[in-house]
Amino acid sequence: MEFASVFIEYWPRFLDGTLMTLKLTFLGSLIAGLAAPFLALYRLNANIVVQVPLRIYISFMRGTPLLAQMFRKIFLPPCCTCKT
């Protein structure tokens, strides 16, 4: 099979995947943009009970590669569930 014939055959799937990627990118950016100012303000708070969990979260998110975080979110929950 040639590249052109495969591309033409699967064009609707490529388009659907591209649109889904754009939707998820927009949604993730929107959620992050709404959450970030509140997290930043809480981080400036003098209360140690608020600061410690945020410091741990920020240190983890900054210090871990994105691919490792994605693998953890995708593969860890099925491993930790107890199905009998």
C-alpha positions in Angstrom: 0.0 0.0 0.0 1.2 3.5 -0.8 1.2 6.2 1.8 -1.3 8.3 -0.2 -3.9 5.5 -0.4 -3.6 4.8 3.3 -3.8 8.5 4.1 -6.9 8.9 2.0 -8.5 5.9 3.5 -7.9 6.9 7.1 -8.3 10.6 6.6 -11.6 10.8 8.7 -9.8 9.1 11.6 -6.9 11.4 11.4 -9.2 14.4 11.4 -11.2 13.0 14.4 -8.0 12.5 16.3 -6.7 16.0 15.6 -10.0 17.6 16.7 -10.0 15.5 19.9 -6.4 16.6 20.6 -7.3 20.2 20.1 -10.4 19.9 22.4 -8.4 18.2 25.1 -5.6 20.8 24.8 -8.1 23.6 25.2 -9.9 22.0 28.1 -6.6 21.3 29.9 -5.4 24.8 29.4 -8.7 26.2 30.6 -8.6 24.1 33.8 -5.0 24.9 34.5 -5.6 28.6 33.8 -8.4 28.7 36.3 -6.7 26.6 39.0 -3.2 28.2 38.8 -4.1 31.6 40.3 -5.9 30.0 43.3 -3.0 27.6 43.9 -0.5 30.5 43.7 -2.5 32.6 46.2 -2.8 29.6 48.6 0.9 29.0 48.2 1.5 32.6 49.5 -0.6 31.9 52.5 1.3 31.8 55.8 -0.7 28.8 57.1 1.7 25.8 57.2 -1.2 23.3 56.8 -2.0 24.9 53.4 1.6 25.4 52.3 3.0 21.9 52.9 0.7 19.9 50.6 1.1 22.6 47.9 4.9 22.5 48.2 4.8 18.7 47.8 2.5 18.9 44.8 4.5 21.6 43.1 7.8 19.9 43.8 6.4 16.6 42.4 4.9 18.3 39.3 8.1 20.2 38.5 10.5 17.4 39.2 8.8 14.6 37.3 8.9 14.2 33.5 5.5 14.6 31.9 5.7 11.1 30.4 6.3 9.5 33.8 3.3 11.4 35.2 1.1 10.2 32.3 2.2 6.6 32.8 1.5 6.9 36.6 -2.0 8.2 35.9 -2.8 5.6 33.3 -1.3 2.4 34.6 -1.3 2.8 38.4 -5.0 2.9 39.1 -5.7 -0.5 37.4 -2.8 -2.1 39.4 -4.1 -0.8 42.7 -7.7 -1.9 42.5 -8.7 -5.0 44.2 -10.9 -7.1 42.0 -12.0 -10.5 43.3 
